[in-house]
Amino acid sequence: MTRMAVILLVGLLGFLGCSGSDEGTAISTGQTTPVVPFGNTDSVTPTYEWTPVQYATRYRLLVQDAIQDSTTQDSAETYLIDEWYTAGEAGCDSEDGLCMATPDTEVRGKYIWMVIACVDDNCGISSDALPFSAGKSMLTLTRFSDFGDGTVLDNNTKLMWTQNSTPVSPLKYAWAYHWCKDLTYAGYDDWHLPSLAELNSLIDRSQFNPALPPDHPFINVQLDYYWSGTYYDPNPNKIWIVSMINGVMTYTYDGAERGVWPVRWGGKIDIK
């Protein structure tokens, strides 16, 4: 009985991680993925959304001016927004949907933001930083540029998409990932399966069938779900997907067949 109790205790400590070990905390909490805002937003108090992390009890939201000198980046004094949210306050304690928060602090201009997931006081590594611009004056008047070669540039995010939103039949996730990675199209060979943030950047939830901006130039949009390249953290066999019917984001097993829409960087996103 004593030996069994020791084994159980060791297993529990291995799961929770130790506050003095970066490796342990990173494993116990995982790394989240920012979803929106991405590119440009017309709100000065945007809603920040990110993917939930299994077992996380709270999240730290950080927003920073993008033009700060690199020597002052990552300093607590430089954050315009530095707020904590419990999983319940962020609406993702069930881990079944996206976490979200809408701070009252106004942002106007160019920023970067990130999220850190924590299990109580044990925090994992920060998410990748996502750039965005806030305020209507930052929005590009002409949202999309059709280059006439089967590609379309989103001038707000600087992402280039295939104009044909369904250049291949629905595929399982692994096939979709490699199909995009191996694609050479319109003279470019650096296509990839879009992340959840990238795919979500096209969505206009005021529109239906499809949930895309009314002036979009895309063709062959399927009223179904499309793959993102973002894993659902609580289950590595599940992937986030986005519906082109109404913009709903959910997840499914990687063995399902979903739409494939390649994307590439159409130009450097200048956040300076």
Disulfide bonds with the S-S distance in Angstrom:
Cys92-Cys99 1.99
Cys118-Cys123 1.99
